[in-house]
Amino acid sequence: MTQSKSGTTSQMHTIGDSLSRLIPGLQREYNRGINRDLSRGQSEGVFARQLLAVEKQLLEQAIDLVEQVSADGQLSSEEKLQWLAWYIEQIGVYKDTLIEYALRFNRSSCALSNFKQEHLPSGEYLSEVLTNIELSWQAWCTNIQGSDKVA
């Protein structure tokens, strides 16, 4: 294995660890956002609003991690493309983890049990939320692939 590939593998492990550490904080932020909105009487759309907010935070923090790797400057163009494909896949997994967490949290929340649509989202509402999450995700993927941050 060349030194560059070894460096790439090391960076992948480091970035993977950094991503793993983001999730608990984002989950707490989702909880706080739900509680904050409910305390302000903003129950309608709280699931969609807070899930989009934590997804946005995940993607913003993911950009910061990409910049750290790009600043290294030790990857060839081919290695950057391979790394970017791996990275996008990893962010997708963490995005899905946040969605699953939000649904589990909402189903178990006593406070949300008073708001059926938020507590147990209907198929239509859930589909709408997931479509918006996916559109945001696709825009991020397109942006990161065309960005000079990974050039």
VEXMARLO-557856 format. One line per field, with one value per residue (C-alpha): residue number from 0; x, y, z; residue in one letter. Coordinates in steps of 0.05 Angstrom, whole numbers, plus 5000, padded with zeros to 4 digits. Last residue first. Layout:
BEGIN
n <- NUM;... .
x <- X;... .
y <- Y;... .
z <- Z;... .
res <- A;... .
***
This chain:
BEGIN
n <- 150;149;148;147;146;145;144;143;142;141;140;139;138;137;136;135;134;133;132;131;130;129;128;127;126;125;124;123;122;121;120;119;118;117;116;115;114;113;112;111;110;109;108;107;106;105;104;103;102;101;100;99;98;97;96;95;94;93;92;91;90;89;88;87;86;85;84;83;82;81;80;79;78;77;76;75;74;73;72;71;70;69;68;67;66;65;64;63;62;61;60;59;58;57;56;55;54;53;52;51;50;49;48;47;46;45;44;43;42;41;40;39;38;37;36;35;34;33;32;31;30;29;28;27;26;25;24;23;22;21;20;19;18;17;16;15;14;13;12;11;10;9;8;7;6;5;4;3;2;1;0 .
x <- 4790;4750;4732;4728;4656;4622;4614;4598;4542;4511;4512;4483;4427;4412;4409;4362;4317;4320;4300;4243;4219;4226;4182;4129;4129;4121;4062;4028;4042;4014;4063;4055;4073;4074;4007;3979;3996;3980;4028;4082;4093;4094;4149;4159;4135;4169;4236;4232;4215;4271;4322;4305;4312;4378;4406;4385;4426;4484;4481;4478;4538;4577;4557;4578;4645;4658;4644;4687;4745;4743;4741;4797;4838;4831;4852;4912;4908;4962;4931;4916;4871;4823;4815;4799;4753;4713;4705;4677;4628;4604;4589;4544;4511;4497;4471;4423;4400;4388;4344;4307;4288;4267;4220;4191;4175;4151;4101;4045;4069;4091;4060;4125;4138;4125;4176;4230;4216;4221;4284;4316;4302;4331;4391;4402;4401;4450;4496;4492;4506;4568;4614;4602;4620;4687;4702;4687;4731;4789;4778;4773;4835;4875;4852;4872;4940;4951;4932;4982;5037;5028;5000 .
y <- 5395;5374;5443;5466;5443;5406;5341;5378;5419;5359;5319;5378;5388;5313;5315;5376;5341;5277;5313;5347;5281;5249;5302;5296;5220;5224;5271;5226;5162;5194;5216;5182;5233;5293;5280;5256;5318;5302;5243;5294;5309;5235;5223;5150;5153;5220;5194;5132;5174;5224;5169;5135;5201;5215;5147;5158;5222;5183;5131;5185;5220;5155;5145;5216;5204;5139;5173;5232;5187;5151;5218;5246;5184;5192;5265;5248;5259;5294;5364;5362;5422;5377;5332;5390;5421;5357;5357;5428;5408;5350;5401;5438;5373;5350;5418;5419;5349;5374;5432;5388;5340;5399;5430;5365;5338;5405;5414;5438;5439;5511;5528;5560;5504;5455;5489;5488;5416;5393;5434;5408;5336;5349;5382;5322;5277;5324;5320;5244;5242;5285;5235;5183;5234;5248;5174;5165;5225;5195;5126;5155;5199;5137;5101;5161;5165;5091;5104;5162;5120;5068;5000 .
z <- 4888;4948;4974;4902;4903;4846;4885;4949;4916;4882;4946;4986;4936;4939;5015;5016;4965;5007;5071;5034;5006;5075;5106;5051;5055;5131;5124;5072;5111;5174;5227;5295;5348;5301;5269;5335;5375;5448;5443;5428;5502;5520;5470;5451;5379;5369;5394;5350;5289;5304;5315;5249;5212;5248;5229;5157;5155;5187;5132;5079;5109;5103;5029;5013;5047;5009;4942;4963;4983;4916;4879;4922;4911;4835;4839;4881;4956;4997;4999;5074;5066;5028;5089;5136;5084;5080;5155;5154;5098;5143;5198;5150;5128;5199;5219;5159;5178;5248;5223;5172;5228;5272;5221;5195;5265;5290;5233;5278;5350;5355;5423;5447;5497;5440;5396;5450;5469;5396;5385;5449;5427;5358;5389;5433;5371;5337;5396;5397;5321;5317;5350;5296;5243;5277;5282;5208;5192;5230;5199;5130;5142;5162;5099;5057;5091;5077;5005;5002;5034;4982;5000 .
res <- A;V;K;D;S;G;Q;I;N;T;C;W;A;Q;W;S;L;E;I;N;T;L;V;E;S;L;Y;E;G;S;P;L;H;E;Q;K;F;N;S;L;A;C;S;S;R;N;F;R;L;A;Y;E;I;L;T;D;K;Y;V;G;I;Q;E;I;Y;W;A;L;W;Q;L;K;E;E;S;S;L;Q;G;D;A;S;V;Q;E;V;L;D;I;A;Q;E;L;L;Q;K;E;V;A;L;L;Q;R;A;F;V;G;E;S;Q;G;R;S;L;D;R;N;I;G;R;N;Y;E;R;Q;L;G;P;I;L;R;S;L;S;D;G;I;T;H;M;Q;S;T;T;G;S;K;S;Q;T;M .
***
